[in-house]
Amino acid sequence: MNDQDALVTAVLASGVVLPNPGTGFLRLQAAAADEDAGPRELAAAVVQDPALTGALMRVANSPVFRPRNAPRSALEAITMLGRTRTLATAASTTMRGHCAGLDATAIEALWQASACAADFSYLFCRGTEHRAWADTTYLTALMQDSGVAVLLRRTPEHAHLLRHSGPVLEAATRAVDALTGCDHAAAGFLVARNWKLPDVVCEAIRCHHDPHLTARLADNPRRIALMLAVGRRLRDGPSPDWTDWAEPVKEEFGVDEIGLNRLFAEFAARN
């Protein structure tokens, strides 16, 4: 994906202001980029930021990661989550912080939906032969709708559309695109690129609502984009958003509707 993408160019030309990642996230990102850094170094990078610390504790104690012993500190949470999931939680929390002043109920619905989809995408990936990409998939899924928040920062009057869940919320994100004349997937791509997230994350976010674009990607970002679609399907059930993804997902992972319903039951039983 590059700047010649017409929708990306349109977002840039629209006057949308991309949020900055903030000092807390930048400190964590710098620590995570150091291959010699361990959990202690990562914890030192976030301990000065109460919002990031609290978010890491909540995620580490969630049923999805099934901790044997509840983490009691940022260090214990980071040790359990690992580098990429720690970065994912920090990125999502930072992005949410940029939504101050917007319709609180709508933003809560958006981020809860992203978190739920991320949990399902992560669990699905863990069950495939591509399980090594589970943490990166989790990061991508958490940030997949960050572009919606970017568009709403410019046109906050449309935020009320997101006061829903499931397929209705997905339809509302498309409505925001139509009303703003922008594309939230393209805006999310720009956020991810601006925040220097991995290229596979940026590319999968750009294509997460367009399976035709996904087909042009290299294997890893294409599979991640497909797993994001699976996460939304498991979250929402069969929906218009899922229609165009069902066949490519079946071709890639061999999972049909019956299999997805079985997976949903299995995942629900874990929580």
C-alpha positions in Angstrom: 0.0 0.0 0.0 1.4 3.5 -0.7 0.4 7.1 -0.9 -0.9 6.7 -4.4 -3.9 4.9 -2.9 -6.8 7.3 -3.9 -8.6 6.9 -0.6 -5.5 7.5 1.4 -4.8 10.6 -0.7 -8.4 11.8 -0.1 -8.0 11.5 3.6 -4.8 13.5 3.6 -6.4 16.2 1.4 -9.5 16.4 3.6 -7.8 18.3 6.4 -8.1 15.4 8.9 -5.5 15.9 11.7 -3.7 12.7 12.6 -3.3 12.3 16.4 0.1 12.0 17.9 1.1 8.9 19.8 2.0 10.7 23.0 5.1 10.4 25.2 4.0 7.3 27.1 3.4 5.3 23.9 6.7 6.6 22.4 8.7 5.6 25.5 7.1 2.1 25.3 7.7 1.8 21.6 11.3 2.8 22.0 11.8 0.2 24.7 10.0 -2.4 22.6 12.3 -1.7 19.7 15.3 -2.7 21.7 15.8 -6.4 21.3 17.8 -6.5 24.6 14.9 -4.9 26.6 12.8 -7.2 28.7 9.7 -6.7 30.8 11.5 -4.6 33.4 12.5 -2.1 30.7 9.0 -2.0 29.2 7.4 -1.6 32.7 9.8 1.3 33.4 8.6 3.0 30.1 4.9 2.9 31.2 4.9 3.2 34.9 4.7 7.0 34.7 1.5 6.8 32.7 -1.5 5.7 34.9 -3.8 5.2 32.0 -1.4 2.8 30.2 -0.6 1.0 33.5 -4.3 0.6 34.3 -5.1 -0.7 30.8 -2.4 -3.3 30.9 -3.6 -4.6 34.2 -7.2 -4.9 32.9 -6.2 -6.7 29.8 -3.8 -9.0 31.6 -6.5 -10.0 34.0 -9.1 -10.6 31.2 -10.5 -14.2 30.6 -9.1 -14.2 27.1 -5.5 -14.6 28.4 -6.6 -16.9 31.3 -3.9 -15.9 33.8 -3.0 -18.5 36.4 -2.2 -15.8 38.9 -3.7 -12.4 38.6 -1.0 -9.9 37.7 -0.6 -7.3 40.5 1.8 -4.8 38.8 2.7 -3.4 35.4 5.8 -5.6 35.4 3.7 -8.8 36.0 1.2 -7.7 33.4 3.8 -7.1 30.8 5.6 -10.3 31.6 2.3 -12.2 30.9 1.2 -10.2 27.9 4.5 -10.1 26.1 6.0 -7.3 23.9 3.4 -7.1 21.1 0.3 -7.4 23.2 1.7 -4.8 25.5 2.2 -2.5 22.6 -1.3 -3.2 21.3 -2.9 -2.3 24.6 -0.9 0.9 24.8 -1.7 1.9 21.2 -5.4 1.4 21.7 -5.4 3.2 25.1 -3.5 6.1 23.6 -5.9 6.4 20.7 -8.9 6.3 23.0 -7.4 9.2 24.9 -7.7 11.3 21.8 -11.5 10.9 21.8 -12.0 13.2 24.8 -15.0 15.5 24.1 -16.7 13.1 21.7 -20.0 11.4 22.5 -18.8 9.1 25.4 -21.5 6.4 24.9 -20.6 6.2 21.2 -16.9 6.0 21.7 -17.3 3.4 24.4 -19.4 1.3 22.0 -16.7 1.6 19.3 -13.8 0.6 21.6 -15.6 -2.2 23.3 -16.5 -3.6 19.9 -12.8 -3.3 18.8 -11.7 -5.1 22.0 -14.2 -7.9 21.5 -13.2 -8.4 17.9 -9.5 -8.4 18.9 -10.2 -11.1 21.5 -11.9 -13.3 18.9 -9.3 -12.6 16.2 -6.5 -13.5 18.6 -8.2 -16.8 19.7 -9.0 -17.8 16.2 -5.4 -17.2 15.1 -4.1 -19.2 18.0 -6.0 -22.2 16.6 -4.4 -22.0 13.2 -1.0 -22.9 11.8 -0.2 -19.2 11.8 -0.4 -18.9 15.6 2.9 -17.1 15.7 1.0 -14.1 14.3 -1.6 -14.1 17.1 -0.2 -11.1 19.0 0.2 -9.1 15.8 -3.3 -9.9 14.8 -4.5 -8.8 18.3 -2.7 -5.4 17.8 -4.2 -5.0 14.3 -7.7 -5.8 15.5 -7.6 -3.4 18.4 -6.5 -0.6 16.0 -8.6 -1.5 13.0 -11.3 1.2 13.6 -9.0 3.9 14.9 -9.7 5.7 11.7 -13.3 6.2 12.8 -12.2 8.1 15.8 -9.9 10.3 13.5 -12.9 11.2 11.3 -15.1 12.0 14.3 -12.5 14.3 15.7 -13.2 16.5 12.7 -16.9 16.0 12.5 -18.1 15.1 16.1 -21.7 15.7 15.2 -21.8 12.2 13.6 -20.6 10.4 16.7 -24.1 9.5 17.9 -24.4 7.1 15.0 -22.1 4.7 16.9 -24.4 4.2 19.9 -25.1 0.7 18.9 -23.4 -2.7 18.7 -22.9 -5.6 16.3 -23.9 -5.2 12.7 -25.6 -1.9 13.4 -22.3 -0.5 14.6 -20.5 -1.7 11.5 -23.2 0.0 9.4 -22.7 3.2 11.4 -19.0 3.2 10.6 -19.9 3.1 6.9 -22.3 5.9 7.4 -19.5 8.0 9.0 -17.5 7.4 5.9 -20.3 8.5 3.7 -21.1 11.6 5.7 -17.5 12.7 6.0 -16.5 11.9 2.4 -13.5 9.9 3.8 -12.6 6.3 4.4 -12.0 5.2 8.0 -9.8 2.2 6.8 -7.6 4.7 5.0 -7.5 7.0 8.0 -6.6 4.1 10.2 -3.8 3.1 7.9 -2.4 6.6 8.2 -2.6 6.5 12.0 -0.8 3.1 12.1 1.9 4.3 9.7 2.3 7.6 11.5 2.7 5.7 14.8 5.3 3.4 13.1 3.4 0.2 13.7 4.6 -2.8 11.7 3.9 -2.7 8.0 1.8 -5.8 8.1 -0.5 -4.0 10.7 -0.8 -0.9 8.5 -1.6 -2.9 5.4 -4.2 -5.1 7.1 -5.9 -2.1 8.6 -6.0 -0.4 5.2 -7.8 -3.4 3.7 -10.0 -4.6 6.6 -13.2 -3.6 5.0 -12.3 -4.5 1.4 -11.6 -8.2 0.6 -10.7 -7.2 -3.0 -7.8 -5.1 -1.8 -6.8 -7.8 0.6 -6.4 -10.2 -2.3 -3.5 -8.0 -3.5 -1.5 -8.2 -0.3 1.4 -10.4 0.6 0.5 -13.6 2.6 1.0 -12.3 6.1 -1.0 -9.1 6.0 -3.6 -10.8 3.9 -4.1 -13.5 6.5 -4.3 -11.0 9.3 -7.0 -9.0 7.4 -8.9 -12.3 7.0 -8.6 -13.0 10.7 -9.9 -9.5 11.5 -12.9 -10.4 9.4 -13.3 -13.6 11.4 -13.1 -11.7 14.6 -15.9 -9.4 13.5 -18.0 -12.3 12.3 -17.6 -14.1 15.7 -18.5 -10.9 17.5 -21.5 -9.9 15.3 -22.8 -13.2 13.8 -23.6 -13.4 10.1 -24.0 -9.8 8.8 -23.7 -7.8 5.6 -20.1 -7.0 6.6 -19.3 -10.8 6.5 -20.8 -11.7 3.2 -17.8 -10.9 1.0 -15.4 -12.4 3.4 -16.9 -15.8 3.9 -15.4 -17.5 0.8 -11.9 -16.1 1.1 -11.8 -17.1 4.8 -13.0 -20.6 3.9 -10.4 -20.9 1.2 -7.6 -19.7 3.4 -8.5 -21.5 6.7 -11.0 -24.2 5.7 -13.6 -22.8 8.1 -17.3 -22.6 7.1 -20.3 -21.2 8.9 -20.8 -24.4 10.9 -17.2 -24.2 12.0 -17.5 -20.6 13.0 -20.6 -21.2 15.0 -18.8 -24.0 16.8 -15.8 -21.8 17.5 -18.1 -19.1 18.9 -19.6 -21.6 21.3 -16.2 -22.8 22.4 -14.9 -19.2 22.9 -18.0 -18.2 24.8 -17.7 -21.2 27.1 -14.2 -19.9 28.1 -15.5 -16.6 29.4 
